[in-house]
Amino acid sequence: MIKRCTSSVIFLILLFGMSSLYAQQITVSGKVTSQEDGEPLPGVSILVQGTTIGAVTDIDGTYTIQVPSGNSVLEFSYIGFVRQNVSVRNRSTINLEMAPDISQLSEVVVTAFGLTQEKKKLAFSQQEVGSGEIVASREQNVVDALNAKVAGVQVTRQGGSAGAGSSIVIRGIQSISGQNQPLFVVDGVPINNSFRASIGTSGGVDYANRAIDINPNDIESISVLKGPAATSLYGIQGATGVVLITTKKGSKRKGFSVDISTNTSTDRIMNYFPAQLQYSQGDNGVYNGGTTFNHYGAPISTLRYDESTPFAKDPRGTIVDMNHPNAGPRVPVYDNQRLFFQNGFTNDTHVAVSSSTDKSNFYLSAGNMYQEGIIPNNTFNRTSFKLTADSQLSDIVKIGGSVNYVNSSSTKFGRGDNFSDAIQGLYRTPPSFDNSAGFVYPSGVQRNFRGALDGSQPFSPDNPFWTVNNNPYTDNVNRFISYLQTEITPASWLTITHRLGFDFAHDERTQIWAPSSSGGAAISASGALGGRIYEDTYTDKILNSDLIISATKDLNENFTSTFLVGHNMFSTNTASLFMNGTNFAIPGLFNIANTQENPIFTKTDTRRLTQAVFGRASLGYLNSVFLELSVRNEWASTLPANNRSFTYGSAGLSVVLTDLFKIESNTFSYAKLRGSYAGAGNIPPAFATETFYNIATTGTRYAGGVRFPIDGVGGVLLSSAAGNSNLRAEFTNTFEIGTDIRLFENRVGLDVTYYNAISRDQIVSVPVPASTGFTSQLINAGEIQNRGIEAVLNGTVMDRGDFSWDMIINFTRNRNFVNSLPNDEPIVDNLFGARIQRRLVPGEQFGLFYGNAFLRNDNGDVLINPQGFPIIDPVQRVVGNPNPDYLIGWRNNFNYKNFNLTMLWDVRKGGDVVNVTAYWMGNGSGVAEHTTDRNKVVVFNGVIQNPGGDNDGQVNNIPVTLNQAAFQGVGAATAFGRELTERWVQDGSWIRLRDITLSYRLSSNAASRLGMSRATLGVYGRNLLLFTNYGGIDPETNLSGPNSVVGLDAFTTPNMRSYGVTLNMSF
């Protein structure tokens, strides 16, 4: 009886316990999507923490799981995304958005021709930037969006104007005279990223590079191919690197979706030029309101207005000394920079509609970006429409295509060493003159600090308000980028692909100098300020055809193989028409037909055709050792017939050590070694092999003269450059070795690459004897070398519950040397009247700055003349190196629940900049801030020169006064004055907060209640912090655009600091 009762009690206890356990179980279901684009994530692993209970999301990202308790914690994990732990808290529905994990390397990447490949098989360095990183920066130019995000890549802004361009160089300058910008490829189609200055524009503007036409909101990812091993299949087009852009296609999930994004920012000047605000226009401490350029006049605090005496230059009256009997109100200090620069703004709106079925999908988008710059009337507007679709017609045939239309237009103003440059006119104005008090007299003549510009006064920089209201540069670009692709898969191991791509752009430009403008271009042949107009049109066409046959076969259980053969045809056609006229007949009618003097018409038509066959073989052993060989033979139309064909190739090997030796370790997760050797070619420009004719002229464009035809009689002259029928292609051979390591279950990754690239047979222009009838000729001679280290460190710094911190650090160090030149003679570029030179000298780094410097003794002491001033060295020497020592990009990504904070720090060490602005504005004009300490008595450090004797003697103790003569380098002060360029070559190092974004993502339930599938609201800033010792506004600028001359700061537009808000919604 007792035994039976005991059994009954035990049974009841077990039954009660099981009932209680069953009662505590909860069924949880939900959907897992990507935080980046809202797409469902199939295959996400869900585990009940502390148990073996788990589930996996299906193709739609949904899941259902039984959890034993309402207090359970679910662990969500997925390759490439941050692992997340979520408390159940008795909820039956848990939807989750997972954030990409930048610490994990993408297993599959986009390579040449848009083909995907497992990253572990690559024998070269390749880096990818996702759409989230691209859009987070809120840059309007896709090139700027790559800044500090990719190792081995250097981006240089041209200026801070709305619609300004930027240049990009991968692994240093490789060609002295050829193309150094990488090839841009969009969805497999090579596109035009030209950075073209107008034919006749004087001084130039912040021209755009044509990649600015690409809408960043349409981009899915960007893959940067850095060396010839990665780009060899692209041939000469990819000789200096390739930027592969993959745009968005149809939705990854079935059905119909709508995505809307909008962001608005206010853009402010980042820094002002450091100017003095104490002294007036004049000389030697005396105010002179006449025509002088100098601003060494009386202190403004001692000046008053004589309101009884009208003065044309100032509506408030004549400026007099404070002791003048008619002295009236105090003359204020006019901070003309703050009176001129405005707050700009940017608005960017993008709408995308996409749909997907089992066999087809499409993506349709429309976007508009409008920007007003910090310079009045400076605008940039881009409108784009894009349609992409593909369809699986049968089991073996798939077709796809895309059409992208873009209209880009801008209004800009002159810059650089040009009197009609708004920036130069602004900086040269003395603080005793108010530019904003009016820029035109009732007669229509320009009001300027040097007087009325009616031809009776010396030429002067234009009033900046006159420039922005009368001297605009406008451009309007209509562009179509399209492709049609057919893919046939007759067998599971065989694919045949043909892609036909087309890029068409029509660019219309006009630049006007109204009458009374003093820029050199506005001066007619008769010397009158009658105005000038330039009109340019450019039509660029690129036609590209790729036929690719690829086969993948497992040779046996140990060996795999992939073979690829193909044909490429690449054709470019650029047609231009330039028209120029001066001296407008009817005031205010700015039309080429309204000009009376010096008409010039120039038309060019440049065509280039290359054809190539290529092949690639890839062999794999045990899925851990991979050998890749490629070869390409090219035929180029710009080479002479006897040298038109040339061949190059690549060989690469990668070994995944952890797979080969079956290393299983939580600490040592992955290790790979890789190495490659590859070649690439570069060809000369069109017409280099033949001598061509130019229209004859009897004078220069700006100094009078006429051009043929004259009285109906035509005339032509041979070009001054002789053709060369023996030109060959330049060749770059690159050796590359690297390693990829991942530690602690992929929480930390390190990718290090060393490369050594030698570019031979440089195509350079050399002088020829005058007896030949020519002045120069292109030849093959010279060698450039680039060697460097790239490193990418990424990892998860912290991952605790709802909080995670990921980061990625990119490191770049490149050394660029000139190994040899024709006859070992330096190549010299005279800059700013030869006061400074950019020289290529055998044995030295590329493009060092040469200029005047202090004369020193053997100990390095500056030699001082008997008057107490430093002595200038009569021989120019190296005064600066524009090449940076290294670059670092440091990106941090913080997640806390639904909040996300990203920030990008950008570091540059070294890279000297010639501060031409301070050079002209300083000692020469007395505008720069360092001229404030006038009449200060100083003793220069150095030793007194002993002519003909020992210069290690007496330490200088001679006092000198820094008066106007000293600042302007008069007499004994020559070395201290404006002729000394050493003082103006300054360190361009910086640390800057490139961008920062804080966003909040609505929960799925909250978004659903608002009728949306997802919504994110954020605030962001760009260029918020800058730490630099540079003496100008910002060392991140360059006057000379995309060519190999870098480090020039001459009246460029200041960069902008932006504050914005963004909203992204999906339905």
Stockholm file with secondary structure:
# STOCKHOLM 1.0

chainA/1-1067         MIKRCTSSVIFLILLFGMSSLYAQQITVSGKVTSQEDGEPLPGVSILVQGTTIGAVTDIDGTYTIQVPSGNSVLEFSYIGFVRQNVSVRNRSTINLEMAPDISQLSEVVVTAFGLTQEKKKLAFSQQEVGSGEIVASREQNVVDALNAKVAGVQVTRQGGSAGAGSSIVIRGIQSISGQNQPLFVVDGVPINNSFRASIGTSGGVDYANRAIDINPNDIESISVLKGPAATSLYGIQGATGVVLITTKKGSKRKGFSVDISTNTSTDRIMNYFPAQLQYSQGDNGVYNGGTTFNHYGAPISTLRYDESTPFAKDPRGTIVDMNHPNAGPRVPVYDNQRLFFQNGFTNDTHVAVSSSTDKSNFYLSAGNMYQEGIIPNNTFNRTSFKLTADSQLSDIVKIGGSVNYVNSSSTKFGRGDNFSDAIQGLYRTPPSFDNSAGFVYPSGVQRNFRGALDGSQPFSPDNPFWTVNNNPYTDNVNRFISYLQTEITPASWLTITHRLGFDFAHDERTQIWAPSSSGGAAISASGALGGRIYEDTYTDKILNSDLIISATKDLNENFTSTFLVGHNMFSTNTASLFMNGTNFAIPGLFNIANTQENPIFTKTDTRRLTQAVFGRASLGYLNSVFLELSVRNEWASTLPANNRSFTYGSAGLSVVLTDLFKIESNTFSYAKLRGSYAGAGNIPPAFATETFYNIATTGTRYAGGVRFPIDGVGGVLLSSAAGNSNLRAEFTNTFEIGTDIRLFENRVGLDVTYYNAISRDQIVSVPVPASTGFTSQLINAGEIQNRGIEAVLNGTVMDRGDFSWDMIINFTRNRNFVNSLPNDEPIVDNLFGARIQRRLVPGEQFGLFYGNAFLRNDNGDVLINPQGFPIIDPVQRVVGNPNPDYLIGWRNNFNYKNFNLTMLWDVRKGGDVVNVTAYWMGNGSGVAEHTTDRNKVVVFNGVIQNPGGDNDGQVNNIPVTLNQAAFQGVGAATAFGRELTERWVQDGSWIRLRDITLSYRLSSNAASRLGMSRATLGVYGRNLLLFTNYGGIDPETNLSGPNSVVGLDAFTTPNMRSYGVTLNMSF
#=GR chainA/1-1067 SS CHHHHHHHHHHHHHHHHHHHHHHHCEEEEEEEEETTTCCBCTTCEEEETTSSCEEECCTTSEEEEEESCTTCEEEEECTTBCCEEEECTTCSBCCEEECBCTTSCCSEEECGGGCEEEGGGCSSCEEEEEHHHHHHTTCSSTTGGGTTTSTTEEEEECCSSTTCCEEEEESSCCCSSSCCSCEEEETTEEECCCCCCCSSCSSCCCCCCGGGGSCGGGEEEEEEECSHHHHGGGGGGGTTCEEEEEECCSCSSSEEEEEEEEEEEEEEESCCCCBCCSBCSEETTEECCSSCCCBCCCBGGGEEEETTSCBTTBTTCEEEETTSTTCCSBCCCCCHHHHHCCCEEEEEEEEEEEEECSSEEEEEEEEEEEEECSSTTCEEEEEEEEEEEEEECSSSEEEEEEEEEEEEEEEECCCSSCTTCHHHHHHTSCTTSCGGGCSBCTTSCEEETTEEESSSSCCCCCCHHHHHHHCCEEEEEEEEEEEEEEEEEEETTEEEEEEEEEEEEEEEEEEEECTTCCSGGGCCTTSCCCCEEEEEEEEEEEEEEEEEEEEEEECSSSEEEEEEEEEEEEEEEEEEEEEEEEEESSTTCCCGGGEEEEEEEEEEEEEEEEEEEEEEEEEEETTTEEEEEEEEEEEETTSCGGGCEEEEEEEEEEEEHHHHTTCCCSSEEEEEEEEEEEEEEECCCTTSSSCCEEECBSSCSSSCCCBSCBTTBCCEEECSEECCTTCCCEEEEEEEEEEEEEETTTTEEEEEEEEEEEEESCEEEEECCGGGTCSEEEEECCEEEEEEEEEEEEEEEEEETTEEEEEEEEEEEEEEEEEECGGGCCEEEEETTTTEEEEECTTSBTTEEEECCBCBCTTCCBEECTTSCBCBCSSCEEEECCSEEEEEEEEEEEEETTEEEEEEEEEEEECCEEEHHHHIIIIITSCBGGGCSTTEEECCSSEECCTTSCSSCCBCCCCEEECHHHHTTCGGGTTTSTTCCGGGEECCCEEEEEEEEEEEECCHHHHHHTTCSEEEEEEEEEEEEEECCCSSSCSSCCTTTTSSCCCEESSCCCCEEEEEEEEEEEC
#=GC SS_cons          CHHHHHHHHHHHHHHHHHHHHHHHCEEEEEEEEETTTCCBCTTCEEEETTSSCEEECCTTSEEEEEESCTTCEEEEECTTBCCEEEECTTCSBCCEEECBCTTSCCSEEECGGGCEEEGGGCSSCEEEEEHHHHHHTTCSSTTGGGTTTSTTEEEEECCSSTTCCEEEEESSCCCSSSCCSCEEEETTEEECCCCCCCSSCSSCCCCCCGGGGSCGGGEEEEEEECSHHHHGGGGGGGTTCEEEEEECCSCSSSEEEEEEEEEEEEEEESCCCCBCCSBCSEETTEECCSSCCCBCCCBGGGEEEETTSCBTTBTTCEEEETTSTTCCSBCCCCCHHHHHCCCEEEEEEEEEEEEECSSEEEEEEEEEEEEECSSTTCEEEEEEEEEEEEEECSSSEEEEEEEEEEEEEEEECCCSSCTTCHHHHHHTSCTTSCGGGCSBCTTSCEEETTEEESSSSCCCCCCHHHHHHHCCEEEEEEEEEEEEEEEEEEETTEEEEEEEEEEEEEEEEEEEECTTCCSGGGCCTTSCCCCEEEEEEEEEEEEEEEEEEEEEEECSSSEEEEEEEEEEEEEEEEEEEEEEEEEESSTTCCCGGGEEEEEEEEEEEEEEEEEEEEEEEEEEETTTEEEEEEEEEEEETTSCGGGCEEEEEEEEEEEEHHHHTTCCCSSEEEEEEEEEEEEEEECCCTTSSSCCEEECBSSCSSSCCCBSCBTTBCCEEECSEECCTTCCCEEEEEEEEEEEEEETTTTEEEEEEEEEEEEESCEEEEECCGGGTCSEEEEECCEEEEEEEEEEEEEEEEEETTEEEEEEEEEEEEEEEEEECGGGCCEEEEETTTTEEEEECTTSBTTEEEECCBCBCTTCCBEECTTSCBCBCSSCEEEECCSEEEEEEEEEEEEETTEEEEEEEEEEEECCEEEHHHHIIIIITSCBGGGCSTTEEECCSSEECCTTSCSSCCBCCCCEEECHHHHTTCGGGTTTSTTCCGGGEECCCEEEEEEEEEEEECCHHHHHHTTCSEEEEEEEEEEEEEECCCSSSCSSCCTTTTSSCCCEESSCCCCEEEEEEEEEEEC
//
